[in-house]
Amino acid sequence: EVQLVESGGGLVQPGRSLRLSCAASGFSFDDYAIHWVRQAPGKGLEWVSGISWNSDNIDYGGSVKGRFTISRDNAKNSLYLQMNSLRAEDTAFYYCAKTMGRGLYAGGYFDYWGQGTLVTVSS
Amino acid sequence: EIVLTQSPGTLSLSPGERATLSCRASQSFTSNYLAWYQQKPGQAPRLLIYGASSRATGIPDRFSGSGSGTDFTLTISRLEPEDFAVYYCQQYGSSPRTFGGGTKVEIK
C-alpha cells in the first residue's frame, strides 16, 4: 500500500525557517517524481514545488521561489521542503504528492497524496 | 502562468442527478495534461481523472472527463451520496502547474 506521511509542521514566527519531511513507503520511491502542494485553511490547492526521480529537475511556484528548497534522499525514501523567510501567507496544510512519472511533466498528475502537515506562520 | 477557471463555484443537486463541471484554461497546454481531483472535508485530494479523460484506478465509471485545448468537463452521471465534495481541475503540462479554484457539489 502506498503511504506518504508528512511531518515537521507547526507554529513558526514570520521570517523564521521550518523543514518539512515526507516519508514514503509501499512503492519504489526512486522511480517517481514527487511534489509539494499546499492548501490554506478553507481555500484551494496551490502547487509549491516538484523534484524529478533523480533530483536533476526541480521546479518551484512563483510565490515560494528563492525561499523554499525541495530535496529528496532516495536511500531514505524521503522528501524534504526547507522553508525559509516564512510569511503569514505561507500558512497552509502542506501535502506531499506522488506522480506517475520520473520527470516533472509526463505522467505528472498526483496519484497519491499524504494527509498533510499544518504550517502556521504567526507572531 | 496558465489560469484555470472552474464553473460553477457551487452546484446544488440531488442524489441521482447528473453533474457537469467546467474547467476553462487561459491558454492551451501540452497534450491535454489535465487532471481532476475530489476532496472531502478533512481529507487529502483524490485523483479521479488524468490525461483529460482517463479514469484513475478504482474510480467508478459514473465519473468521466472530456475536453481538449482550453475547455474541459468532468461529468458525474448519477450522483451518489459520497460524491458531494469539492472538485478541482489541474494542468500539469506547463510550469507552473496550476489548479482551478474548485467547484463545490452540494446536496440540494
HADDOCK unambig.tbl for C-alpha pairs under 7 A between the chains (distance, minus, plus):
assign (segid A and resid 44 and name CA) (segid B and resid 101 and name CA) 5.75 0.50 0.50
assign (segid A and resid 44 and name CA) (segid B and resid 102 and name CA) 6.72 0.50 0.50
assign (segid A and resid 45 and name CA) (segid B and resid 99 and name CA) 6.30 0.50 0.50
assign (segid A and resid 46 and name CA) (segid B and resid 98 and name CA) 6.92 0.50 0.50
assign (segid A and resid 46 and name CA) (segid B and resid 99 and name CA) 6.55 0.50 0.50
assign (segid A and resid 47 and name CA) (segid B and resid 97 and name CA) 6.55 0.50 0.50
assign (segid A and resid 47 and name CA) (segid B and resid 98 and name CA) 6.46 0.50 0.50
assign (segid A and resid 61 and name CA) (segid B and resid 96 and name CA) 5.78 0.50 0.50
assign (segid A and resid 105 and name CA) (segid B and resid 92 and name CA) 6.03 0.50 0.50
assign (segid A and resid 105 and name CA) (segid B and resid 93 and name CA) 5.86 0.50 0.50
assign (segid A and resid 108 and name CA) (segid B and resid 92 and name CA) 6.01 0.50 0.50
assign (segid A and resid 109 and name CA) (segid B and resid 35 and name CA) 6.49 0.50 0.50
assign (segid A and resid 109 and name CA) (segid B and resid 50 and name CA) 6.65 0.50 0.50
assign (segid A and resid 109 and name CA) (segid B and resid 92 and name CA) 6.38 0.50 0.50
assign (segid A and resid 110 and name CA) (segid B and resid 47 and name CA) 6.69 0.50 0.50
assign (segid A and resid 111 and name CA) (segid B and resid 47 and name CA) 5.62 0.50 0.50
assign (segid A and resid 113 and name CA) (segid B and resid 44 and name CA) 6.40 0.50 0.50
assign (segid A and resid 113 and name CA) (segid B and resid 45 and name CA) 6.98 0.50 0.50
assign (segid A and resid 114 and name CA) (segid B and resid 44 and name CA) 6.80 0.50 0.50
assign (segid A and resid 115 and name CA) (segid B and resid 43 and name CA) 6.73 0.50 0.50
assign (segid A and resid 115 and name CA) (segid B and resid 44 and name CA) 5.48 0.50 0.50
